[in-house]
């Protein structure tokens, strides 16, 4: 039997070639049913957190327009008064964790869903926003973006970061407000490629 050369053999992809399959297990273990704890999850605002309770939800969309089922989304934000807790003790006292992490693989629609509060502005002239990071297979570095709110048009028009984005792409950063049964959600899809690609920042 002739020997097969390395070029002819198909050993599959190695971990260094495929970035992503380990995020769910390593970073959102409880969500995916693994038997060890995860430090952060979809709940950002606990009891007593300052601000209006909201859900932030959406999908991560690939270049073909399909929802990605194994992406990992992280968010960070201040509470409704524009405060970030500086210590774990302060986070517990404020009832606000300021950080959330969730995978898209356990939702029937491959959505990310966070339970939080609408953030306050951190500084004069800055619009309320949530920082959002996407990690996924094939992405060697995380993609960083921001989420602004459709009902903050006046503040959005004065926000220097948002205004630095080309006008035709600013809509990719705006989450639409949806009210249902007294609950408030903001919905935004993150498009990784394509004509409607989300504006990402180099940070």
C-alpha positions as protocol buffer text, in pm:
chain_id: "A"
residue {
  index: 1
  type: UNK
  ca { x: 0 y: 0 z: 0 }
}
residue {
  index: 2
  type: UNK
  ca { x: 153 y: 336 z: -99 }
}
residue {
  index: 3
  type: UNK
  ca { x: 204 y: 596 z: 171 }
}
residue {
  index: 4
  type: UNK
  ca { x: -14 y: 908 z: 170 }
}
residue {
  index: 5
  type: UNK
  ca { x: 167 y: 1238 z: 180 }
}
residue {
  index: 6
  type: UNK
  ca { x: 71 y: 1515 z: 419 }
}
residue {
  index: 7
  type: UNK
  ca { x: -63 y: 1714 z: 124 }
}
residue {
  index: 8
  type: UNK
  ca { x: -293 y: 1428 z: 26 }
}
residue {
  index: 9
  type: UNK
  ca { x: -420 y: 1348 z: 374 }
}
residue {
  index: 10
  type: UNK
  ca { x: -720 y: 1533 z: 517 }
}
residue {
  index: 11
  type: UNK
  ca { x: -675 y: 1552 z: 891 }
}
residue {
  index: 12
  type: UNK
  ca { x: -939 y: 1820 z: 938 }
}
residue {
  index: 13
  type: UNK
  ca { x: -886 y: 2162 z: 1079 }
}
residue {
  index: 14
  type: UNK
  ca { x: -666 y: 2216 z: 1380 }
}
residue {
  index: 15
  type: UNK
  ca { x: -764 y: 2443 z: 1671 }
}
residue {
  index: 16
  type: UNK
  ca { x: -537 y: 2716 z: 1537 }
}
residue {
  index: 17
  type: UNK
  ca { x: -722 y: 2712 z: 1204 }
}
residue {
  index: 18
  type: UNK
  ca { x: -1074 y: 2718 z: 1344 }
}
residue {
  index: 19
  type: UNK
  ca { x: -1145 y: 2996 z: 1590 }
}
residue {
  index: 20
  type: UNK
  ca { x: -1471 y: 2971 z: 1772 }
}
residue {
  index: 21
  type: UNK
  ca { x: -1595 y: 2623 z: 1868 }
}
residue {
  index: 22
  type: UNK
  ca { x: -1451 y: 2658 z: 2218 }
}
residue {
  index: 23
  type: UNK
  ca { x: -1628 y: 2981 z: 2313 }
}
residue {
  index: 24
  type: UNK
  ca { x: -1952 y: 2816 z: 2423 }
}
residue {
  index: 25
  type: UNK
  ca { x: -1781 y: 2555 z: 2636 }
}
residue {
  index: 26
  type: UNK
  ca { x: -1524 y: 2784 z: 2789 }
}
residue {
  index: 27
  type: UNK
  ca { x: -1715 y: 3110 z: 2835 }
}
residue {
  index: 28
  type: UNK
  ca { x: -2088 y: 3031 z: 2852 }
}
residue {
  index: 29
  type: UNK
  ca { x: -2072 y: 2683 z: 2997 }
}
residue {
  index: 30
  type: UNK
  ca { x: -2390 y: 2691 z: 3206 }
}
residue {
  index: 31
  type: UNK
  ca { x: -2595 y: 2823 z: 2914 }
}
residue {
  index: 32
  type: UNK
  ca { x: -2493 y: 2526 z: 2704 }
}
residue {
  index: 33
  type: UNK
  ca { x: -2552 y: 2271 z: 2978 }
}
residue {
  index: 34
  type: UNK
  ca { x: -2194 y: 2206 z: 3080 }
}
residue {
  index: 35
  type: UNK
  ca { x: -2138 y: 2119 z: 3443 }
}
residue {
  index: 36
  type: UNK
  ca { x: -1936 y: 2415 z: 3565 }
}
residue {
  index: 37
  type: UNK
  ca { x: -2013 y: 2774 z: 3645 }
}
residue {
  index: 38
  type: UNK
  ca { x: -1974 y: 3078 z: 3423 }
}
residue {
  index: 39
  type: UNK
  ca { x: -1889 y: 3418 z: 3576 }
}
residue {
  index: 40
  type: UNK
  ca { x: -2123 y: 3620 z: 3350 }
}
residue {
  index: 41
  type: UNK
  ca { x: -2443 y: 3550 z: 3161 }
}
residue {
  index: 42
  type: UNK
  ca { x: -2735 y: 3727 z: 2995 }
}
residue {
  index: 43
  type: UNK
  ca { x: -2845 y: 3905 z: 3314 }
}
residue {
  index: 44
  type: UNK
  ca { x: -2670 y: 4239 z: 3348 }
}
residue {
  index: 45
  type: UNK
  ca { x: -2915 y: 4422 z: 3575 }
}
residue {
  index: 46
  type: UNK
  ca { x: -3008 y: 4261 z: 3907 }
}
residue {
  index: 47
  type: UNK
  ca { x: -3267 y: 4373 z: 4158 }
}
residue {
  index: 48
  type: UNK
  ca { x: -3226 y: 4738 z: 4248 }
}
residue {
  index: 49
  type: UNK
  ca { x: -3033 y: 4843 z: 3938 }
}
residue {
  index: 50
  type: UNK
  ca { x: -3089 y: 5207 z: 3845 }
}
residue {
  index: 51
  type: UNK
  ca { x: -3260 y: 5262 z: 3511 }
}
residue {
  index: 52
  type: UNK
  ca { x: -3543 y: 5146 z: 3288 }
}
residue {
  index: 53
  type: UNK
  ca { x: -3555 y: 4768 z: 3247 }
}
residue {
  index: 54
  type: UNK
  ca { x: -3501 y: 4658 z: 2888 }
}
residue {
  index: 55
  type: UNK
  ca { x: -3412 y: 4358 z: 2677 }
}
residue {
  index: 56
  type: UNK
  ca { x: -3140 y: 4391 z: 2417 }
}
residue {
  index: 57
  type: UNK
  ca { x: -3180 y: 4126 z: 2150 }
}
residue {
  index: 58
  type: UNK
  ca { x: -3072 y: 4047 z: 1799 }
}
residue {
  index: 59
  type: UNK
  ca { x: -2884 y: 3807 z: 1576 }
}
residue {
  index: 60
  type: UNK
  ca { x: -2535 y: 3783 z: 1433 }
}
residue {
  index: 61
  type: UNK
  ca { x: -2574 y: 3756 z: 1055 }
}
residue {
  index: 62
  type: UNK
  ca { x: -2316 y: 3617 z: 811 }
}
residue {
  index: 63
  type: UNK
  ca { x: -2244 y: 3738 z: 458 }
}
residue {
  index: 64
  type: UNK
  ca { x: -2515 y: 3511 z: 314 }
}
residue {
  index: 65
  type: UNK
  ca { x: -2781 y: 3658 z: 539 }
}
residue {
  index: 66
  type: UNK
  ca { x: -2798 y: 3358 z: 775 }
}
residue {
  index: 67
  type: UNK
  ca { x: -2810 y: 3382 z: 1154 }
}
residue {
  index: 68
  type: UNK
  ca { x: -2490 y: 3241 z: 1308 }
}
residue {
  index: 69
  type: UNK
  ca { x: -2562 y: 2972 z: 1565 }
}
residue {
  index: 70
  type: UNK
  ca { x: -2227 y: 2957 z: 1743 }
}
residue {
  index: 71
  type: UNK
  ca { x: -2132 y: 3321 z: 1791 }
}
residue {
  index: 72
  type: UNK
  ca { x: -2053 y: 3471 z: 2131 }
}
residue {
  index: 73
  type: UNK
  ca { x: -2169 y: 3823 z: 2216 }
}
residue {
  index: 74
  type: UNK
  ca { x: -2041 y: 4032 z: 2505 }
}
residue {
  index: 75
  type: UNK
  ca { x: -2173 y: 4369 z: 2618 }
}
residue {
  index: 76
  type: UNK
  ca { x: -2056 y: 4630 z: 2866 }
}
residue {
  index: 77
  type: UNK
  ca { x: -2244 y: 4940 z: 2976 }
}
residue {
  index: 78
  type: UNK
  ca { x: -2310 y: 5179 z: 3263 }
}
residue {
  index: 79
  type: UNK
  ca { x: -2633 y: 5172 z: 3458 }
}
residue {
  index: 80
  type: UNK
  ca { x: -2922 y: 5413 z: 3407 }
}
residue {
  index: 81
  type: UNK
  ca { x: -2731 y: 5690 z: 3585 }
}
residue {
  index: 82
  type: UNK
  ca { x: -2419 y: 5649 z: 3373 }
}
residue {
  index: 83
  type: UNK
  ca { x: -2221 y: 5464 z: 3642 }
}
residue {
  index: 84
  type: UNK
  ca { x: -1987 y: 5168 z: 3608 }
}
residue {
  index: 85
  type: UNK
  ca { x: -1931 y: 4977 z: 3934 }
}
residue {
  index: 86
  type: UNK
  ca { x: -1563 y: 4983 z: 4023 }
}
residue {
  index: 87
  type: UNK
  ca { x: -1551 y: 4676 z: 4247 }
}
residue {
  index: 88
  type: UNK
  ca { x: -1748 y: 4353 z: 4293 }
}
residue {
  index: 89
  type: UNK
  ca { x: -1880 y: 4494 z: 4620 }
}
residue {
  index: 90
  type: UNK
  ca { x: -2007 y: 4806 z: 4446 }
}
residue {
  index: 91
  type: UNK
  ca { x: -2167 y: 4594 z: 4172 }
}
residue {
  index: 92
  type: UNK
  ca { x: -2357 y: 4399 z: 4436 }
}
residue {
  index: 93
  type: UNK
  ca { x: -2461 y: 4718 z: 4613 }
}
residue {
  index: 94
  type: UNK
  ca { x: -2587 y: 4875 z: 4289 }
}
residue {
  index: 95
  type: UNK
  ca { x: -2747 y: 4553 z: 4170 }
}
residue {
  index: 96
  type: UNK
  ca { x: -2568 y: 4602 z: 3841 }
}
residue {
  index: 97
  type: UNK
  ca { x: -2301 y: 4385 z: 3684 }
}
residue {
  index: 98
  type: UNK
  ca { x: -2215 y: 4613 z: 3386 }
}
residue {
  index: 99
  type: UNK
  ca { x: -2107 y: 4315 z: 3174 }
}
residue {
  index: 100
  type: UNK
  ca { x: -2293 y: 4033 z: 3002 }
}
residue {
  index: 101
  type: UNK
  ca { x: -2198 y: 3737 z: 2787 }
}
residue {
  index: 102
  type: UNK
  ca { x: -2420 y: 3501 z: 2589 }
}
residue {
  index: 103
  type: UNK
  ca { x: -2394 y: 3254 z: 2302 }
}
residue {
  index: 104
  type: UNK
  ca { x: -2636 y: 3240 z: 2010 }
}
residue {
  index: 105
  type: UNK
  ca { x: -2669 y: 2861 z: 1998 }
}
residue {
  index: 106
  type: UNK
  ca { x: -2941 y: 2787 z: 2253 }
}
residue {
  index: 107
  type: UNK
  ca { x: -3209 y: 3019 z: 2114 }
}
residue {
  index: 108
  type: UNK
  ca { x: -3444 y: 2878 z: 1850 }
}
residue {
  index: 109
  type: UNK
  ca { x: -3382 y: 3185 z: 1633 }
}
residue {
  index: 110
  type: UNK
  ca { x: -3008 y: 3201 z: 1712 }
}
residue {
  index: 111
  type: UNK
  ca { x: -3058 y: 3531 z: 1893 }
}
residue {
  index: 112
  type: UNK
  ca { x: -2859 y: 3690 z: 2170 }
}
residue {
  index: 113
  type: UNK
  ca { x: -3082 y: 3826 z: 2448 }
}
residue {
  index: 114
  type: UNK
  ca { x: -2963 y: 4040 z: 2739 }
}
residue {
  index: 115
  type: UNK
  ca { x: -3168 y: 4154 z: 3040 }
}
residue {
  index: 116
  type: UNK
  ca { x: -3040 y: 4492 z: 3144 }
}
residue {
  index: 117
  type: UNK
  ca { x: -3131 y: 4859 z: 3188 }
}
residue {
  index: 118
  type: UNK
  ca { x: -3113 y: 5138 z: 2937 }
}
residue {
  index: 119
  type: UNK
  ca { x: -2778 y: 5305 z: 3004 }
}
residue {
  index: 120
  type: UNK
  ca { x: -2737 y: 5665 z: 3097 }
}
residue {
  index: 121
  type: UNK
  ca { x: -2491 y: 5892 z: 2918 }
}
residue {
  index: 122
  type: UNK
  ca { x: -2145 y: 5880 z: 3073 }
}
residue {
  index: 123
  type: UNK
  ca { x: -2040 y: 6232 z: 2975 }
}
residue {
  index: 124
  type: UNK
  ca { x: -2192 y: 6554 z: 2837 }
}
residue {
  index: 125
  type: UNK
  ca { x: -2246 y: 6531 z: 2463 }
}
residue {
  index: 126
  type: UNK
  ca { x: -2234 y: 6153 z: 2464 }
}
residue {
  index: 127
  type: UNK
  ca { x: -2543 y: 5953 z: 2369 }
}
residue {
  index: 128
  type: UNK
  ca { x: -2653 y: 5651 z: 2574 }
}
residue {
  index: 129
  type: UNK
  ca { x: -2500 y: 5340 z: 2420 }
}
residue {
  index: 130
  type: UNK
  ca { x: -2391 y: 4984 z: 2489 }
}
residue {
  index: 131
  type: UNK
  ca { x: -2050 y: 4850 z: 2390 }
}
residue {
  index: 132
  type: UNK
  ca { x: -2078 y: 4518 z: 2206 }
}
residue {
  index: 133
  type: UNK
  ca { x: -1817 y: 4260 z: 2108 }
}
residue {
  index: 134
  type: UNK
  ca { x: -1865 y: 3963 z: 1875 }
}
residue {
  index: 135
  type: UNK
  ca { x: -1649 y: 3651 z: 1872 }
}
residue {
  index: 136
  type: UNK
  ca { x: -1714 y: 3371 z: 1624 }
}
residue {
  index: 137
  type: UNK
  ca { x: -1549 y: 3098 z: 1421 }
}
residue {
  index: 138
  type: UNK
  ca { x: -1302 y: 3224 z: 1165 }
}
residue {
  index: 139
  type: UNK
  ca { x: -1264 y: 3557 z: 1342 }
}
residue {
  index: 140
  type: UNK
  ca { x: -909 y: 3580 z: 1474 }
}
residue {
  index: 141
  type: UNK
  ca { x: -980 y: 3901 z: 1666 }
}
residue {
  index: 142
  type: UNK
  ca { x: -1305 y: 4013 z: 1822 }
}
residue {
  index: 143
  type: UNK
  ca { x: -1520 y: 4267 z: 1639 }
}
residue {
  index: 144
  type: UNK
  ca { x: -1610 y: 4574 z: 1846 }
}
residue {
  index: 145
  type: UNK
  ca { x: -1910 y: 4798 z: 1790 }
}
residue {
  index: 146
  type: UNK
  ca { x: -2165 y: 5013 z: 1972 }
}
residue {
  index: 147
  type: UNK
  ca { x: -2542 y: 4997 z: 2009 }
}
residue {
  index: 148
  type: UNK
  ca { x: -2731 y: 5325 z: 2015 }
}
residue {
  index: 149
  type: UNK
  ca { x: -3107 y: 5370 z: 2065 }
}
residue {
  index: 150
  type: UNK
  ca { x: -3369 y: 5475 z: 1812 }
}
residue {
  index: 151
  type: UNK
  ca { x: -3554 y: 5692 z: 2067 }
}
residue {
  index: 152
  type: UNK
  ca { x: -3244 y: 5901 z: 2144 }
}
residue {
  index: 153
  type: UNK
  ca { x: -3230 y: 6087 z: 1811 }
}
residue {
  index: 154
  type: UNK
  ca { x: -3132 y: 6422 z: 1962 }
}
residue {
  index: 155
  type: UNK
  ca { x: -2850 y: 6276 z: 2170 }
}
residue {
  index: 156
  type: UNK
  ca { x: -2738 y: 6055 z: 1881 }
}
residue {
  index: 157
  type: UNK
  ca { x: -2702 y: 6361 z: 1657 }
}
residue {
  index: 158
  type: UNK
  ca { x: -2452 y: 6512 z: 1904 }
}
residue {
  index: 159
  type: UNK
  ca { x: -2249 y: 6196 z: 1978 }
}
residue {
  index: 160
  type: UNK
  ca { x: -1900 y: 6241 z: 1833 }
}
residue {
  index: 161
  type: UNK
  ca { x: -1834 y: 5869 z: 1786 }
}
residue {
  index: 162
  type: UNK
  ca { x: -2162 y: 5800 z: 1610 }
}
residue {
  index: 163
  type: UNK
  ca { x: -2122 y: 6109 z: 1392 }
}
residue {
  index: 164
  type: UNK
  ca { x: -1775 y: 5987 z: 1288 }
}
residue {
  index: 165
  type: UNK
  ca { x: -1943 y: 5692 z: 1114 }
}
residue {
  index: 166
  type: UNK
  ca { x: -2040 y: 5759 z: 750 }
}
residue {
  index: 167
  type: UNK
  ca { x: -2401 y: 5874 z: 738 }
}
residue {
  index: 168
  type: UNK
  ca { x: -2510 y: 5584 z: 521 }
}
residue {
  index: 169
  type: UNK
  ca { x: -2385 y: 5332 z: 778 }
}
residue {
  index: 170
  type: UNK
  ca { x: -2505 y: 5489 z: 1104 }
}
residue {
  index: 171
  type: UNK
  ca { x: -2832 y: 5295 z: 1093 }
}
residue {
  index: 172
  type: UNK
  ca { x: -2633 y: 4973 z: 1147 }
}
residue {
  index: 173
  type: UNK
  ca { x: -2564 y: 5091 z: 1504 }
}
residue {
  index: 174
  type: UNK
  ca { x: -2920 y: 5189 z: 1596 }
}
residue {
  index: 175
  type: UNK
  ca { x: -3136 y: 4945 z: 1794 }
}
residue {
  index: 176
  type: UNK
  ca { x: -3509 y: 4980 z: 1729 }
}
residue {
  index: 177
  type: UNK
  ca { x: -3741 y: 5016 z: 2028 }
}
residue {
  index: 178
  type: UNK
  ca { x: -4021 y: 4759 z: 2051 }
}
residue {
  index: 179
  type: UNK
  ca { x: -4289 y: 4761 z: 2322 }
}
residue {
  index: 180
  type: UNK
  ca { x: -4502 y: 4456 z: 2396 }
}
residue {
  index: 181
  type: UNK
  ca { x: -4718 y: 4400 z: 2701 }
}
residue {
  index: 182
  type: UNK
  ca { x: -4550 y: 4682 z: 2890 }
}
residue {
  index: 183
  type: UNK
  ca { x: -4203 y: 4537 z: 2834 }
}
residue {
  index: 184
  type: UNK
  ca { x: -3944 y: 4732 z: 2634 }
}
residue {
  index: 185
  type: UNK
  ca { x: -3700 y: 4565 z: 2399 }
}
residue {
  index: 186
  type: UNK
  ca { x: -3438 y: 4707 z: 2167 }
}
residue {
  index: 187
  type: UNK
  ca { x: -3359 y: 4495 z: 1864 }
}
residue {
  index: 188
  type: UNK
  ca { x: -3051 y: 4506 z: 1646 }
}
residue {
  index: 189
  type: UNK
  ca { x: -2888 y: 4256 z: 1411 }
}
residue {
  index: 190
  type: UNK
  ca { x: -2509 y: 4251 z: 1376 }
}
residue {
  index: 191
  type: UNK
  ca { x: -2414 y: 4195 z: 1012 }
}
residue {
  index: 192
  type: UNK
  ca { x: -2060 y: 4064 z: 981 }
}
residue {
  index: 193
  type: UNK
  ca { x: -2039 y: 4112 z: 603 }
}
residue {
  index: 194
  type: UNK
  ca { x: -2246 y: 4223 z: 308 }
}
residue {
  index: 195
  type: UNK
  ca { x: -2417 y: 4538 z: 190 }
}
residue {
  index: 196
  type: UNK
  ca { x: -2558 y: 4610 z: 537 }
}
residue {
  index: 197
  type: UNK
  ca { x: -2238 y: 4532 z: 728 }
}
residue {
  index: 198
  type: UNK
  ca { x: -2236 y: 4674 z: 1080 }
}
residue {
  index: 199
  type: UNK
  ca { x: -1992 y: 4956 z: 1143 }
}
residue {
  index: 200
  type: UNK
  ca { x: -1709 y: 4813 z: 1354 }
}
residue {
  index: 201
  type: UNK
  ca { x: -1445 y: 5014 z: 1540 }
}
residue {
  index: 202
  type: UNK
  ca { x: -1070 y: 4965 z: 1557 }
}
residue {
  index: 203
  type: UNK
  ca { x: -998 y: 4970 z: 1931 }
}
